[in-house]
Amino acid sequence: MTRQLELVLLDGLYALARLPSTAPNPSWVGGQFAATIFSKRGISVVCEASAVPADVEAHHGYRCLEVAGAFDLASVGVVAAIVQPLASAGISLFAYSTWDTDYILIQETDLQIAISVLTEAGHKLRRR
């Protein structure tokens, strides 16, 4: 049986930005949900779209779904319960997990279809 989750649609539009690995830690990152991910291949940033400087390479127009509640790090199938129905519907996403919960970013153009798909899969959605 697939997990049934409560998802919260965060306000605002989000962006996924990319910086070179040699760039300094970006001071402009912030918002309700933001993440900076460092790797040897580059720096990936997720944050509110309005915070991303115009000269930074970025994909804009994402909406953010937060899995309500906290899950133990050993929990199995939380992200899969969201990703599987969206993948079956052909909806691309960006997933990010924190210590406490998970976030799914979906293009705003796919949001209504994604909500319908997730609701049909047994998940509940509320707006913040």
Secondary structure, DSSP 8 states (H G I E B T S, - for coil): -----EEEE-SS-EEEEEE-TTS---TT--SSS-EEEEETTEEEEEEEGGGS-TTSEEEEEEEEEEE-S---TT--SHHHHHHHHHHHTT---EEEE-SS-EEEEEEGGGHHHHHHHHHHTT-EEEE-
